[in-house]
Amino acid sequence: MMATNLGTNLARIAIVVALFALWEALSRLGIVNPRLLPSATDTLGTLDDLLKRTSVRNDLAATAGEVLYGPDVNGRPCSPPSTGTLDDAPGIEAVNGRPCQPPSGGTVHGSAAPPVADSAESTG
């Protein structure tokens, strides 16, 4: 059983390495225009440079927070509960007590949401 798992993991690693090698070769040999598909090493180097920037890391953290918890009424990411787990959180409340989504008929960013046009009115 353990040998099967090891073999499977090695096969997965080999596939990823082969894909990166193919990507690198296609770009470096000019088979694919490097402006359209930069080499894997160039791409990973650029990713490394970007991740060294504080602003990029902050933006990634904000995006991850929005994906996990959703944006609040003011467009900022909602926070997880300060104690317990998300399963313990009542409804969709943020830690600051404001709902993460406006209540029906509520406002977003201080202005009322525009009315939804009836389909008959919008087509004619």
Residue pairs with C-beta under 8 A, 6 or more apart in sequence:
20 40
23 37
23 39
23 40
24 39
24 40
24 41
25 31
26 32
26 37
27 34
27 37
27 38
27 39
27 40
27 42
28 34
28 39
34 42
38 46
50 56
51 57
62 77
65 77
65 78
65 79
66 77
68 80
69 77
69 78
69 79
69 80
69 86
69 94
69 100
70 77
70 78
70 92
70 100
70 101
71 77
71 78
71 100
72 78
72 94
72 96
72 98
72 99
72 100
73 98
73 99
73 100
73 101
73 102
73 106
73 108
73 109
74 98
74 109
75 109
78 92
78 94
78 100
79 94
79 95
79 96
80 86
80 89
80 95
81 88
81 89
81 95
82 95
91 99
92 99
92 100
92 101
93 99
93 100
94 100
102 108
102 113
106 113
107 113
